[in-house]
């Protein structure tokens, strides 16, 4: 687990240890929140699914 200091006093970012590969991520904590950085705009017309 990483504890990262911020520029705000007494505020820290706690980063759980995660193990990842091309299939995804596994986090060894009871609760985790993931934030993804997108590289393109969302296009709903590009979404496809089986019906």
C-alpha positions in Angstrom: 0.0 0.0 0.0 1.3 3.5 -1.0 0.6 6.5 1.1 1.0 9.7 -1.0 1.3 13.2 0.6 -0.7 16.0 -1.0 -0.2 19.7 -0.9 -3.2 20.0 1.5 -2.1 19.5 5.1 -3.2 16.2 6.7 -4.7 14.9 3.5 -3.1 11.8 2.1 -3.9 9.5 -0.9 -4.0 5.8 0.1 -3.2 3.6 -2.9 -3.8 -0.1 -2.4 -1.5 -2.6 -3.9 -2.9 -3.8 -7.3 -1.8 -6.6 -9.6 -2.5 -6.1 -13.3 -2.0 -7.8 -16.6 -3.8 -7.6 -20.0 -7.0 -9.1 -18.5 -7.5 -6.4 -15.8 -6.6 -5.7 -12.2 -6.9 -7.5 -8.9 -6.8 -5.5 -5.6 -6.2 -7.1 -2.3 -8.4 -4.8 -0.2 -12.1 -5.1 0.8 -13.0 -1.9 -1.1 -11.4 0.0 -4.0 -12.3 2.8 -6.3 -10.8 3.0 -9.8 -10.6 6.2 -11.8 -9.7 5.7 -15.5 -8.1 8.3 -17.7 -9.8 8.4 -21.1 -7.8 9.2 -24.2 -10.8 9.9 -26.5 -14.4 11.3 -26.3 -17.2 8.8 -25.7 -19.1 7.9 -28.9 -22.3 6.0 -28.2 -22.7 5.1 -31.9 -19.5 3.1 -31.6 -21.0 0.9 -28.9 -22.2 -2.6 -30.1 -23.8 -5.5 -28.3 -25.6 -8.7 -29.0 -29.4 -8.5 -29.1 
